[in-house]
């Protein structure tokens, strides 16, 4: 399917552009009666497979093609994987952005950093508010998650009602925000829901995710058991965790400090929106060094091993204000996002070598997830009783586990999809119509480029397989006038580089000798032939497929 069809008045069309098959970059498109809305517009972060690219966003080319029929971008909450792409993609989409107050404050700060605050129309709604966008009647329903004001979204149309959960959990003591109103969701189920588009992140985990309120006692006891510095690594957006750690510190006579720019920013936004109102101001990182080791309780950025975050700088001894040393404790009060395991392990190893004690959720009760476990999923299905379930937000094994659970809950239709699959939803059925092209764009030096573009592939190949560069000096007849100059990087050890260069120079001469006179006079033919010979030699003898660059210089025209 090359382009989006025009949605009819008797159907709702749904297609995820990101977040279904991977963790991150959540973005979903809904269509009805000729119009469209986007729900969430998030990012994911690059890794070693995307050298030079730290931020990845969904390719919204399909949406840009129907820009004149796009009525809104509706954001469920302010996590980067749901809101982070707005500054990068909004210029190509142009629709008003609908948010609740906390997400609005967060987005305005992001746009301010990009110099685009005045350009993007932001429409605020209270949690629980109903509002109309084009042919859709929408309603934010408050749930719990690891950030203030997480919302499910109800999409009502004459063709049926869709319940889009966003990220959620059921928390009787969320610390920030109110407990989930069970009756509200039961009433929605009584109305009749055609499809429930639901978070799958913890669909493989039995039980419930746990309550934020239950953490306070455990963290208080942990701090009490330490005599030196205690530092906590958590997501900056987890405002409830900032509250919990601050109270655990105060209960032990310690001062809580924030270390990291994103934490300071989140603290400012939260207080601006009325959260953390009864928590004393945090100590700044500039003043943390003045706290005695027994009085310091620090909250630091970098729980995912990010190389420029506070913890990475502390581990390298490069932070200008904060240090950890032997006898101090670092508590990872967060989960490791899939794909970040190696970076987190490297960070923890560096800190342990410094004598810092590392405490994770494997060692003590120091974290609760923001996503629903299997028991919470069962409860929500019992409340909503949808005709169909569509698992989203997760990797393939999460989606499949969620699909099995939904069937066990008696859901008659379960649509197992990935990004790009177009579904038709009506009151009676959900059917697959086909697929549209989806992809990923990387933020590369301020430009958005396809991750499958040639220069990104070349950069990846260079980082993974190494590079060979060869310079040939030929006369007009294609005869070599000097020994080819060959250099390589990332293929062999330093003491083997000269041997490899000699081998490849010999291969170059041999490849040239096999060409006839006409072929040797054509630079393109010479470059292709030598490049192929070198690549084959390296692959056969060293098991690598390097990027090979061959340059030909002609000295005379004879």
C-alpha positions in Angstrom: 0.0 0.0 0.0 1.8 3.1 -1.2 -0.4 5.7 0.5 -3.0 6.1 3.1 -6.6 5.5 2.0 -9.3 8.0 2.8 -11.1 6.8 6.0 -14.8 6.4 5.6 -17.5 7.5 8.0 -18.4 4.0 9.0 -14.8 3.0 10.1 -11.8 4.0 12.2 -8.4 3.4 10.6 -5.4 2.8 12.8 -1.8 2.4 11.9 1.2 2.6 14.2 4.3 4.5 12.9 6.5 3.5 15.8 6.6 1.7 19.1 5.1 -1.6 18.0 7.9 -4.1 17.7 10.4 -1.8 19.6 10.5 0.1 22.9 10.4 3.8 22.1 9.4 6.2 19.3 5.7 5.8 20.0 3.4 7.3 17.3 0.0 6.2 16.1 -2.3 7.5 13.4 -6.1 7.3 13.6 -8.4 8.2 10.7 -12.2 8.6 10.5 -14.6 10.4 8.1 -11.8 11.7 5.9 -9.7 13.2 8.7 -6.7 12.1 10.8 -5.1 12.6 14.2 -1.7 11.5 15.5 -1.5 10.1 19.0 2.0 10.7 20.4 5.1 11.7 18.6 8.1 10.2 20.4 11.8 9.5 19.9 14.1 6.6 20.6 17.8 6.9 21.3 20.7 5.8 19.1 23.2 3.2 20.1 26.4 1.7 18.7 24.6 0.6 15.6 23.8 4.3 14.7 27.2 6.0 15.0 26.9 9.8 15.1 23.1 9.7 15.7 21.7 10.0 19.2 18.1 10.8 18.4 15.8 8.7 16.2 12.3 9.7 15.1 9.5 8.0 13.1 9.4 8.7 9.4 6.1 10.5 9.0 6.1 10.8 5.2 2.7 9.1 5.0 1.2 11.7 7.4 2.8 14.6 5.6 1.1 13.4 2.4 -2.3 14.0 4.2 -1.2 17.1 6.1 -4.2 19.1 4.9 -6.4 16.5 6.6 -4.4 16.2 9.9 -6.5 17.9 12.6 -4.3 17.3 15.7 -1.3 15.8 17.4 -2.6 14.4 20.8 0.0 13.6 23.4 -0.7 11.1 26.2 2.1 12.1 28.5 5.5 13.9 28.6 8.0 11.0 28.3 10.5 11.5 25.5 9.4 8.4 23.7 5.9 9.9 23.4 6.6 13.7 23.0 10.3 14.1 22.1 9.9 14.2 18.3 7.5 17.2 18.3 10.2 19.8 17.9 11.8 17.9 15.1 8.7 16.8 13.1 6.1 19.5 13.8 7.3 21.8 10.9 6.3 19.0 8.4 3.0 18.3 10.1 1.7 21.7 11.3 -1.2 20.5 13.4 -2.1 21.8 16.8 -0.7 19.8 19.7 -3.1 18.8 22.4 -1.7 18.1 25.9 -2.5 18.3 29.6 -0.8 21.1 31.7 2.3 19.2 32.8 3.0 18.0 29.3 2.4 21.5 28.0 5.0 23.0 30.4 7.5 20.3 29.4 6.9 20.8 25.7 7.2 24.5 25.9 10.6 24.2 27.6 11.7 21.8 24.8 10.5 24.1 22.1 12.1 27.1 23.8 15.4 25.3 23.6 14.9 24.8 19.9 13.8 28.4 19.4 10.4 27.3 18.2 8.2 28.0 21.2 6.1 30.7 19.4 5.5 28.5 16.3 3.7 25.5 17.7 0.1 25.9 18.7 -0.4 24.1 22.0 -3.9 23.4 23.3 -4.2 22.4 27.0 -6.9 20.1 28.5 -7.4 19.0 32.0 -7.2 15.2 32.8 -10.7 13.9 32.5 -11.8 16.6 30.0 -13.7 15.8 26.8 -13.0 17.7 23.7 -13.6 17.5 20.0 -11.1 17.4 17.2 -12.5 17.1 13.7 -14.9 14.1 13.6 -13.4 12.6 16.8 -14.7 13.1 20.3 -11.8 12.7 22.6 -11.4 12.2 26.4 -8.3 12.1 28.6 -8.6 9.5 31.3 -6.1 9.7 34.1 -4.0 6.6 34.9 -0.8 6.1 36.8 2.7 6.0 35.4 6.3 7.2 36.2 5.6 10.8 35.3 2.8 13.3 36.2 -0.4 13.4 34.3 -0.2 10.1 32.3 -3.4 9.7 30.3 -5.3 7.1 28.4 -7.2 8.4 25.4 -10.8 7.5 24.5 -11.7 8.1 20.8 -15.4 8.1 20.3 -16.9 8.2 16.8 -20.2 7.0 15.2 -18.3 4.0 13.9 -17.2 2.9 17.4 -15.1 3.7 20.4 -11.4 3.0 20.7 -9.5 3.0 24.1 -5.9 3.9 23.6 -4.2 3.3 27.0 -0.8 5.0 26.5 1.7 4.0 29.2 0.0 3.1 32.5 -0.2 1.0 35.7 -2.7 0.6 38.5 -1.2 2.2 41.6 -3.3 2.6 44.8 -0.6 5.0 46.2 1.0 6.9 43.2 2.5 9.6 45.4 2.0 12.1 42.5 -1.6 12.2 41.3 -4.6 10.3 42.3 -5.3 6.5 42.4 -7.1 5.1 39.3 -10.9 5.5 39.4 -12.0 1.9 38.7 -15.6 3.0 38.2 -14.7 5.4 35.4 -13.2 2.5 33.4 -16.1 0.2 34.2 -18.5 2.8 32.8 -16.4 3.1 29.7 -16.7 -0.7 29.3 -20.4 -0.5 29.7 -20.6 2.0 26.8 -19.0 -0.6 24.5 -15.5 -0.4 23.3 -14.6 -1.7 19.8 -10.9 -2.0 20.4 -8.4 -1.5 23.2 -4.9 -0.4 22.0 -2.8 -1.4 25.0 0.7 -1.1 26.5 2.6 -4.5 26.4 5.9 -3.5 28.1 5.4 -5.8 31.2 3.1 -8.4 29.6 5.7 -11.1 30.3 5.9 -10.2 34.1 3.5 -11.9 36.5 1.7 -10.0 39.3 1.4 -6.2 39.5 4.0 -3.5 39.0 3.9 -2.3 42.6 3.0 1.0 44.3 5.3 4.0 44.5 4.0 4.6 48.1 5.5 1.2 49.2 9.0 2.3 48.2 9.3 4.9 50.8 9.9 2.6 53.7 12.4 0.5 51.8 14.4 3.5 50.6 14.3 5.0 54.1 15.7 1.9 55.6 18.4 1.6 52.9 19.6 5.2 53.5 19.6 4.5 57.3 21.9 1.5 56.8 24.6 3.6 55.1 27.1 5.9 56.8 28.6 7.5 53.7 27.2 9.2 50.6 24.1 7.6 49.0 23.3 8.4 45.4 20.2 7.4 43.4 20.1 6.9 39.7 16.6 7.3 38.3 14.7 8.8 35.3 14.5 12.6 35.6 10.8 12.4 34.6 9.9 10.2 37.6 8.7 13.1 39.8 7.1 10.7 42.3 10.6 9.1 42.8 12.1 12.5 43.5 9.4 13.0 46.2 10.1 9.5 47.6 13.9 9.9 47.7 13.6 13.4 49.3 11.4 12.0 52.0 13.7 9.0 52.6 16.6 11.4 52.9 14.8 13.8 55.3 13.8 10.9 57.5 17.5 10.2 58.0 18.6 13.8 58.5 20.2 14.0 55.0 19.9 16.8 52.4 18.7 15.7 49.0 20.5 17.1 46.0 19.9 17.0 42.3 22.8 16.3 40.0 22.1 16.7 36.2 20.5 19.3 34.0 17.4 17.2 33.1 16.7 16.7 36.8 16.9 20.4 37.6 14.6 21.1 34.6 12.1 18.5 35.7 12.1 19.8 39.2 11.3 23.4 37.9 8.5 22.2 35.7 7.0 20.0 38.4 6.9 22.8 40.9 5.5 25.2 38.3 2.6 22.8 37.8 2.0 22.4 41.5 3.8 19.1 42.2 6.5 18.7 44.9 4.9 21.6 46.8 5.7 20.2 50.2 9.2 19.0 49.4 12.0 21.5 50.4 14.2 22.9 47.6 16.8 20.4 46.5 20.5 21.2 47.1 22.1 22.3 43.8 25.0 20.2 42.4 27.3 23.2 42.8 26.8 23.0 46.6 26.7 19.2 46.9 30.5 19.2 47.6 29.9 21.1 50.8 27.7 18.3 52.2 29.5 15.9 54.5 29.5 12.3 53.3 27.0 11.3 56.0 24.7 14.1 55.0 24.5 13.6 51.3 21.7 11.9 49.4 22.1 12.7 45.7 19.8 12.0 42.8 21.7 11.7 39.5 21.0 11.5 35.8 22.5 8.7 33.8 20.7 5.5 34.9 20.8 4.2 31.3 24.6 4.6 31.0 24.3 7.8 28.8 27.8 8.9 28.1 27.2 12.6 28.8 25.0 12.3 31.8 26.1 13.1 35.4 26.9 9.5 36.5 29.2 8.9 33.5 31.1 12.0 34.3 31.3 11.0 38.0 32.5 7.6 37.1 35.2 9.2 34.9 36.2 11.6 37.7 35.3 14.4 35.4 32.3 16.0 37.2 33.2 19.5 38.3 31.2 19.4 41.6 30.3 15.8 42.5 32.4 12.8 43.4 31.8 9.2 44.6 34.4 7.2 46.3 35.1 3.9 48.1 32.4 3.3 50.7 29.7 5.3 49.0 26.5 3.7 47.7 24.8 4.1 44.3 21.2 2.8 44.1 19.8 2.2 40.6 16.2 3.1 41.3 15.1 2.5 37.7 14.8 -0.3 35.1 17.2 -0.7 32.3 15.6 0.0 28.9 16.1 -2.9 26.5 19.2 -2.1 24.4 21.0 -0.2 27.2 22.2 -3.3 29.1 25.8 -3.0 28.0 26.1 0.7 28.6 24.7 0.3 32.1 26.9 -2.7 32.9 30.0 -0.7 31.8 29.0 2.2 34.0 28.4 0.0 37.0 31.7 -1.7 36.5 33.6 1.6 36.5 32.0 2.7 39.7 32.5 -0.7 41.4 36.2 -0.4 40.5 36.2 2.9 42.4 34.9 1.1 45.5 31.3 2.3 45.2 28.6 -0.2 46.3 26.0 -0.8 43.6 22.4 -1.6 44.6 19.9 -2.6 42.0 16.4 -4.1 42.1 18.0 -7.5 42.1 19.5 -6.7 45.5 16.7 -4.8 47.3 13.3 -3.2 46.8 14.4 0.0 45.2 12.2 0.4 42.1 8.6 -0.1 40.9 7.8 -0.1 37.2 5.5 2.3 35.5 3.9 -0.3 33.3 1.2 -2.9 34.0 2.1 -6.5 35.0 -0.1 -9.4 33.9 -2.5 -9.0 36.8 -3.1 -5.3 36.0 -3.7 -6.2 32.3 -6.3 -8.8 33.4 -8.1 -6.2 35.6 -8.2 -3.6 32.8 -9.6 -6.2 30.3 -12.2 -7.1 32.9 -13.2 -3.4 33.2 -13.2 -2.4 29.5 -14.3 -5.7 27.9 -13.4 -4.6 24.4 -14.5 -6.5 21.3 -10.9 -6.6 20.1 -7.4 -6.2 21.6 -4.4 -4.6 19.8 -1.1 -5.1 21.7 1.3 -2.2 21.2 4.3 -0.6 23.0 6.8 -3.4 23.2 9.2 -5.7 21.4 7.9 -8.8 19.6 8.0 -11.1 22.7 6.1 -8.5 24.7 3.4 -8.2 22.0 3.0 -12.0 21.7 2.8 -12.5 25.5 0.1 -9.8 25.6 -1.8 -11.4 22.8 -1.9 -14.7 24.6 -3.1 -13.0 27.8 -5.8 -11.1 26.0 -7.1 -14.4 24.5 -7.0 -15.9 28.0 -9.2 -13.0 29.1 -11.8 -14.0 26.6 -11.2 -11.3 24.0 -12.6 -12.6 20.8 -10.4 -10.8 18.4 -6.7 -10.1 19.0 -4.8 -8.2 16.2 -1.1 -9.0 16.3 0.6 -6.3 14.4 3.9 -4.3 14.0 4.6 -0.8 12.8 3.1 0.0 9.4 0.1 -2.4 9.6 -3.1 -0.7 8.8 -6.2 -1.8 10.7 -9.9 -1.1 10.0 -11.9 -0.9 13.2 -15.7 -0.9 13.4 -18.1 -1.7 16.3 -18.2 -5.4 15.2 -14.8 -6.3 13.9 -11.2 -5.4 13.4 -9.5 -6.4 10.1 -6.1 -5.9 8.5 -6.2 -3.8 5.3 -2.5 -3.9 4.4 0.7 -2.1 5.2 2.1 1.3 4.6 5.8 2.2 4.4 7.3 3.2 7.8 10.8 3.9 8.7 13.2 5.8 11.0 15.0 9.1 10.7 18.1 10.0 12.6 19.0 13.5 13.8 22.4 13.9 12.1 24.0 17.2 12.7 20.7 19.0 12.8 19.3 17.2 9.7 16.8 14.3 9.7 18.2 11.6 7.5 16.9 8.0 6.8 18.7 5.4 8.9 19.0 3.3 5.8 20.6 6.1 3.7 24.0 5.3 2.1 26.1 7.7 4.3 24.6 6.3 7.5 25.2 2.7 6.3 28.8 3.7 5.3 29.4 5.1 8.8 28.0 2.0 10.4 30.1 -0.2 8.3 33.2 1.9 9.0 32.6 1.6 12.8 31.9 -2.1 12.7 34.1 -3.4 9.9 36.9 -0.9 9.5 38.2 1.1 6.5 40.8 0.6 3.9 42.1 3.5 1.7 44.3 2.9 -1.3 46.0 5.5 -3.7 47.2 4.4 -7.1 49.5 6.4 -9.3 49.1 5.3 -13.0 50.2 6.6 -16.3 47.8 7.2 -19.2 48.0 3.5 -20.2 47.1 2.3 -16.8 50.5 1.1 -15.7 51.5 1.6 -12.1 54.3 4.2 -11.6 54.8 3.6 -7.9 53.9 1.0 -5.2 50.2 1.6 -4.2 49.9 3.4 -0.9 47.5 1.5 1.3 46.3 2.3 4.9 43.7 0.7 7.1 42.0 1.2 10.4 39.9 -1.0 12.6 40.8 -4.3 10.9 43.9 -5.7 12.4 46.1 -5.0 15.5 48.5 -2.1 15.2 51.6 -4.4 14.8 49.9 -6.1 11.8 48.9 -2.9 9.9 52.0 -2.8 7.7 51.7 -6.5 6.8 48.1 -6.0 5.8 49.0 -2.9 3.7 51.7 -4.9 1.9 49.2 -7.7 1.2 46.6 -5.3 -0.2 49.2 -3.5 -2.3 50.1 -6.8 -3.9 46.4 -7.6 -4.5 46.0 -4.2 -6.2 48.9 -4.8 -8.7 47.6 -8.3 -9.4 44.1 -7.0 -10.1 45.4 -4.3 -12.4 47.5 -6.8 -14.4 44.3 -8.8 -15.2 42.7 -5.8 -16.9 43.1 -5.2 -20.7 44.5 -2.0 -22.0 41.1 -0.3 -22.5 40.0 -1.2 -19.0 43.2 0.1 -17.4 42.5 3.5 -19.1 39.1 3.9 -17.4 39.4 5.2 -13.8 36.0 3.8 -12.7 36.9 0.3 -13.9 40.2 0.4 -12.1 38.7 1.6 -8.9 35.9 -1.0 -8.9 38.3 -3.8 -9.7 40.9 -2.9 -7.0 38.1 -2.3 -4.5 36.6 -5.7 -5.1 40.0 -7.4 -4.9 40.9 -5.8 -1.6 37.5 -6.4 0.0 37.6 -10.1 -1.0 41.1 -10.5 0.5 40.1 -8.9 3.8 36.9 -10.9 4.1 38.6 -14.2 3.3 41.6 -13.7 5.6 40.3 -11.5 8.4 36.5 -12.1 8.4 35.6 -8.4 7.9 33.8 -6.4 5.2 35.5 -3.0 5.4 34.6 0.2 3.7 37.2 0.4 0.9 38.1 3.7 -0.8 40.3 3.6 -3.9 41.7 6.8 -5.5 43.4 6.9 -8.9 45.8 9.6 -10.0 47.1 9.9 -13.6 50.5 11.4 -14.2 50.5 11.7 -18.0 48.0 11.2 -20.9 50.0 8.6 -22.7 
